[in-house]
Amino acid sequence: MALRTRWLTLGVLLLFVGCEAAPASQPTPTATLAAAAASPRPTAFAAPTREIGTATAFPPTATPFPPPDEAALEQATIVLPETGAITLQDGGYAREGVQVALLAWRTGWLAFNGGMDAVAAVSLNTGGSGHFIYLVALYNEGGRLTQRENAAFLGDRIQVEDLSIWEGRLVVEAVVHWADEPLCCPTKRVRQTYRNVDGAWRLEGVATHFPEGVTHTISLLRVGAPDPGSVQVYGIVSVMPFENTLTYRWLAVETRELLGQGALMTTPDNLEEMGGPGHFEASIPLPDVPSGQRVELQILELSMRDGSVIAQQSAWVQLP
């Protein structure tokens, strides 16, 4: 749909991960994701795997360094907030009440430095009942795996089903908790997408797979250049939200402070099919913060069950 608004992309980072599968040039890492591409929700998830897989996009023409192998990943040095730098031995670490286990990994290109990189999910236990799951990006620097950014926290006792690298993003298929579920038994099936923003992995997109075979996603297709009072947005939803209403939030990038929020109305593409896809086009008021700051804009579908996020897409906006 052509818009009358003049769009400016400078200073704005956009996510284009929706319910569509990865481009044809990017093979999915397992049959599980192939099933996800063929239908809105996979009929089954694969068990966590220690296999090497690839999910690549825009590979360089020359690859002087070999892709990471099992031995390299199982002996990698990683950095977690609770432990600092630790070196795995045969995919694990156990010392002074701390246990770390390498759960799953995939290879692909995060930086075009001549060699394939890797993403890994690791579990941390410090002696209690919690098993804290982190996402770690490992760059192939001259054949050596190096972690540059902090690990991204995924949750306590969640189930990581699959990983992939797609156009420089980290994509996680997982089973997480609804707010009213015990930590032992998550049932909420999601796809989370992380993007490197200013040297940190930040959650950029969330899609939720429902048992009836539908996946709720939000795609933020356009973000206009901010004027003195607002920013224009346009996007689509795969399923119309409850009462046709989405939520927008402004957040401080570093502190995660809530700077402002409000409602955003959507319109069904087919007025006779209220549960089908839809779209939105709106002018969102800018937060009342000093000019020149960079802030995060979240477009959200919130659950009527517990207020948790069903679908999300974020963009990072430089305020005028």
N, C-alpha and C positions, 0 to 999 in steps of 0.2 A: 504494500500500500504506500503510495507516494504521499509525503507529508508536506504541508505548506511551510512548516518551520524550517529554518536554516540550521543544519546540524553542524556542530564542530566537535571533532573527536580529540583535539589536543587537550591533554590534562585529564582525560577520562579513560579509565580502563574498563573494558566491557567483557562480559562473559557471554559466550555463544553456545554454551552447553545446555541443550534442552532435552526433549524426549527422543530426539533423533539419535541414530547410531553414529559411530565415528565414521569419517570419510572412508571411501573405498580404498584410499592409499594407505590406510592404517589398519592392519589386521588386528582383530581382537585377540586377547591372549589365550582365552579358553573357550570351550564350547558353551560355557555358561553365558559369557557375554555375547556370543553369537546368537543364543536364544533370546537374549534381551533385545538384540537388534531386530529380531524377527517379530517380536510381540511386545506390548507395553510392559509386561512383567514376566520375568523368567519363571518357568514352571517349577524350577528347582535350582538351588544354588549348589555349587561344588563345595566340598569340604576344604578347609584351609590346606594349602599345598606348599611344599618346599621346592617345587619345580622351578626351573628357570623358564621364563616365557618372555615374549616380546610384544610390545604395543608401541609402534613408532609412527612418527609423522615427520615429513620433510627431512629425511636422513641426508647427511652430507654426502658428497660424491666420493670422498675418500675416507677410509676408516683405518688409520695406521695402527690403532690399538685394538686388541681383541675385546669383545664384550665381556663383562664380568662373569666369572664362572662360579660354580658352587663353592669352591674352596675360598675364593676371594671374599665372597659375601659372608661366609661363615667365620671368617677371621677379621672382619671389618672392625674398625674403631668407630664407635658412635658416641654421641653426646646426648644425655637425657638430663632434664632439670634436676632430678633427685640424685643423680650419680656423678655428673660431670662426664669426662671422657673415660670410656671403658673399652677394652678390646675383647671381642667375642672369641671363644675357643670352641670350635666345632658347632657354631651356631648358638652358643649359650654363655652365660656368665653367672657365677655363684660365689659370693664372698661377703662375709660380715653381714649376714641377714638379707642380702640383696640378691635377687634372682632375675635374670633377664633372658628371654628366649626369642629367637628369631622365628616369627610365625609364617611369613610369606614374603615373596618378592617378585618383582617384574623388572625387566630391563627396557630401556628406550632412551630417546634423546631429550635431555633437559637443557643442555648447552652444547652447541655445535663445536666441540673442542677436539674432534677427531676420534672420539671413542664413545661407545654407548654407556649411558649412565644407568642408575638403578633406583628403585623405590622399594622400601622395606617396611613391614609392620612388625613391631616388636612389643613384647609383653613384659611389664615390670611388676615384680612383687617385692614388697619390703617387709614381709613377715606377717601381715594381716590377711584379711580375706580378699582384699582388692587385687585385681589384676588390671593394671593401667596400660592401655594400648596407645602406642605412639606411632606416628608416621614419620619416616626418616628418608630424606633424599640424599643419595650418594652420587657424587660426580666422579667421572673417570678422568683423572688428571695424570696423564702419562702412564696409564695402566694401573694407577693406584686409586682406590676409592676414598673420597674425601667428603665429609659432611660440612657444608658451608653454613646452612641456616639452622636455627633451632628446630627441634623435633615438634611436630604438630600433635597435640593431645586429641585423641579420638573418643575416649571414654573408658569407663570402668566396666570390665567384664562384658564388653561388646564382642560380637562375633564377626571377624573379618572374613569375608567370603571370596573377595577377589580384589586385585590391584591392577592399575594400568597407568601408563604415561601417555598423555594425549595433548599434542601441541604445547608441550612445556608445562602442562598441568598434571597434578596427581589426582587420580580418580580411585575412589574406594567404594566397593560394594560391601555393605555390612548390615548386620541385624543389631539394632540399638533399642533403647528402652523408651516406651511411652512413660509419661511421668508417673502413672499409677502402677507400674510393673515392678516386681522385686528384681534386685540386681542379678539374681541367678538366672532369670528367664526372660530375656528380651525377645520381642516379636515384631518390632517395627523395622521393615526392610527399606533401606535407603541407599541412594547413590549420592556420595558427597564429592565435591570437586574443590580442590585447593589450588590457589594461584600464588605465585611468588610476587608479592607487592612490597617494594622498598626493602628487599632482603629478608622478608619473613613470609612463611606459608600461611595464607589466610583463607578461611572458608569462603568460597565464592558462590557455590551453588549446592542446593539440596533438592533431590527428587525422592518421592516416597512411592513405593510399590504397594498396592492394595490387593488383598486376596481375590477380589472379584475380577482382577485382570486389567486394572488401569493404573497408570503412573501419573502422578500429579507433578507437573513441572511449570516453571516460569521462565520465559526467555525475554530478557530486556534487550530489545533490538536497537533502540535509539535513545541516546541521552543528549539533549541539546546543550549548547554552551550556556552556563549560568548567566542570567541577567541580574541586576541589583536585587531582585526579590524572589526569584523562583528559577526552577529548571524544568524543561519540558521532557517528558519521557513517553516512550511508546513501546509496547511489548505484547506478548501473547501468552496465554495459558492453555495447557493441554486439556484441562477439565475446569469448568466454571466453579469458583469457590462458593462456600456457603453465603447466601444472600448477596451473591455477585460482588463480594467485598474482599479486597486485599488490604494489607497494612504496609505503610512505608515507615522506615526508621532512618534517622541520621545518627551516626555514631562517630565519636572521636577515634581515629585510627589506632593510636597507641594505647590510650587508657580504657577504651571501650565504653566511655561515658555516653549515656543516651542524651543526644542533643535536641531531639524533636521527633515526633511521630504523628501519624494521622491515618485516615482511611483513603482508599483508592478504589474507585468503582470500575468494574469490568462489564463488557457487553458481549453476549453470546454471538458467535458467528452465524448461528442459525437460531432465530428467535423461537422456533418450535422445538428446539433441543437444548433445554436448559442445563443438562449434564454434560454437554459436549464442549468443544474448544471455544475459546473466546479471545478478546483482545482488550487492551486499555490504552488510552491516550490522555495524559493529564499534565497539569502544571502543578508542580510540588513546591511549596514554600521552602526557601532555604533556611537553615538553622541560624539562630541569632548568636553567631560567634564572630570573632575578628576576621576581617578580610584576609585573603591570601592563604588560609589554611586548607589543608587537604582533608576531606571527610569521606566517610563511607556511607553510601546510600544503599539500604536494603529494601527490596520488594519481597513481601512475605505472604504466604498463605498459612494461617494459623489454625490449629485443630480446635474444633468445638468440644472435643473430648477432654483435652487437658491443657490447651493453650500452647502446645509445642509446635515447632515448625514442621509443616508438611512439605512446603516448597519454598525455595529461596533463590534469589539471584542478587548479587551485589555489584556495584560499580563504585569506583573511587573518583571523586570530583574535586577539582581545584576551584575553590571559591574565588570570585572576583575581588 
